[in-house]
Amino acid sequence: MSSLLRVQGQIGPRTLLITTAALPLTGWAVHAVALHKQLAKTRRDPLTGLLRRDAYTARARRLLARHGDDTAVVMIDADKFKAINDGLGHAAGDTVLASIGARLTAWAGPRAAIGRLGGDEFAVVLELTAARRAQRLEQLVRMLHTPVVLDDGRTVDVAASVGAATPDVHGTRDLPALQRAADAALYDGKHTGRAHLATAAHATTPSINGRRAGRPGTATWGRAA
């Protein structure tokens, strides 16, 4: 006790007050870090680790604003995914979706916006110059067509359709407009095994809820396709 009094005498009342006041703040800082980590988890899809729609949209818009014509908006749809779920079970379907997420991350890199929009639909916005677009999109298609090995050792043949739209072709950096065009291009090339770049004509495709009209899920406003 006497040693504590000596220390208090050496520290001084002002320093002691500041130190004491800082203790609750330290506890709050720890809580804030934990809260930040929890919020970061909610920004990501737990199955694939990709960004959820809102977080993806915010990051995608920043990339479009920063890089302009040197960006690409890419839409990805897994082919015949329902057959995998129905034939092999939902655990196999989850493995396929997680594999797609990992492949998109490896392809696009850490600075891209990579999102799972829902179900077996994904979107990527990344910096990509016109000179490299065709080559890089071909690379993506090859990656997405590589068979997936399940936990039990079985191999599943997988495929995905890919459509892309770019600000220089469409004269806009508006994310919904570019996604609509990329989505329309994707469906023009569905099951062809090739990535399709959207033309100006794809921008005029009728849309509902930000997606191509007639696409499953577009009949109800506010519902993700």
Residue pairs with C-beta under 8 A, 6 or more apart in sequence:
8 16
11 19
42 52
43 51
43 52
43 54
43 55
44 50
44 51
44 52
44 55
45 51
45 52
45 101
45 116
47 94
47 97
47 98
47 101
47 116
48 97
48 98
48 100
48 101
48 102
48 116
49 98
49 101
49 102
49 105
50 56
50 101
50 104
50 105
50 114
50 115
50 116
50 122
51 59
51 113
51 114
51 115
51 116
52 115
52 116
53 115
53 117
53 118
53 224
55 115
56 113
56 114
56 115
56 117
56 123
57 115
57 175
59 113
59 125
60 73
60 113
60 115
60 123
60 125
60 175
61 175
62 113
63 71
63 111
63 112
63 113
63 125
63 126
63 127
64 71
64 73
64 125
64 167
64 173
64 175
64 178
65 173
67 127
68 167
68 173
69 130
69 166
69 167
69 168
70 127
70 128
70 129
70 130
71 125
71 126
71 127
71 128
71 166
71 167
71 173
72 124
72 125
72 126
72 128
72 133
72 137
72 164
72 165
72 166
73 123
73 124
73 125
73 164
73 165
73 166
73 175
73 178
73 179
73 181
73 182
74 123
74 124
74 125
74 126
74 137
74 140
74 162
74 163
74 164
74 182
74 195
75 121
75 122
75 123
75 162
75 163
75 164
75 179
75 182
75 183
75 185
75 186
76 100
76 104
76 121
76 122
76 123
76 124
76 144
76 160
76 161
76 162
76 186
77 120
77 121
77 122
77 160
77 161
77 162
77 186
77 190
78 96
78 97
78 100
78 120
78 121
78 158
78 159
78 160
79 158
79 159
79 160
79 161
79 190
79 191
80 159
81 93
81 96
81 97
81 119
81 120
84 92
84 93
84 96
84 156
84 158
85 92
85 93
88 150
88 154
88 156
91 150
91 151
92 150
92 154
92 156
95 148
95 150
95 151
95 156
96 148
96 156
96 158
97 116
97 120
99 148
99 158
100 120
100 122
100 144
100 158
100 160
101 114
101 116
101 122
103 143
103 144
103 146
104 114
104 122
104 124
104 140
105 114
106 143
107 124
107 136
107 139
107 140
107 143
108 114
108 124
108 126
109 126
111 126
111 127
112 124
112 125
112 126
112 127
113 123
113 124
113 125
113 126
114 122
114 123
114 124
115 122
115 123
115 124
116 122
117 123
117 224
117 225
118 224
118 225
121 225
123 179
125 175
128 136
128 166
130 166
130 168
133 164
133 166
133 197
134 197
137 162
137 164
137 195
137 197
138 194
138 195
140 162
140 195
141 160
141 162
141 193
141 194
141 195
144 158
144 159
144 160
144 162
145 158
145 159
145 160
145 193
146 158
147 155
147 156
147 157
147 158
148 155
148 156
148 158
149 155
149 156
150 156
159 191
159 193
161 186
161 187
161 189
161 190
161 191
161 192
162 186
162 189
162 194
162 195
162 196
163 181
163 182
163 183
163 184
163 185
163 186
163 187
163 188
163 189
163 195
163 196
163 197
163 198
164 182
164 185
164 195
164 196
164 197
164 198
165 178
165 179
165 181
165 182
165 185
165 197
165 198
165 202
165 203
166 178
166 197
166 198
167 173
167 178
169 197
169 198
169 199
169 200
170 177
170 178
170 181
170 198
170 200
170 203
172 178
176 210
177 203
178 198
179 210
179 211
180 202
180 203
180 205
180 207
180 210
180 211
180 212
181 198
181 202
181 203
181 205
182 198
182 202
183 211
183 212
183 215
184 198
184 202
184 203
184 205
184 212
185 196
185 197
185 198
185 199
185 202
186 196
187 212
187 215
188 196
188 202
189 195
189 196
205 212
205 213
206 212
206 213
207 213
207 218
208 218
208 219
208 221
209 217
209 218
209 220
209 221
209 222
209 223
209 224
209 225
210 225
211 217
211 218
211 225
212 218
212 225
215 225
216 225
217 223
217 224
217 225
218 225
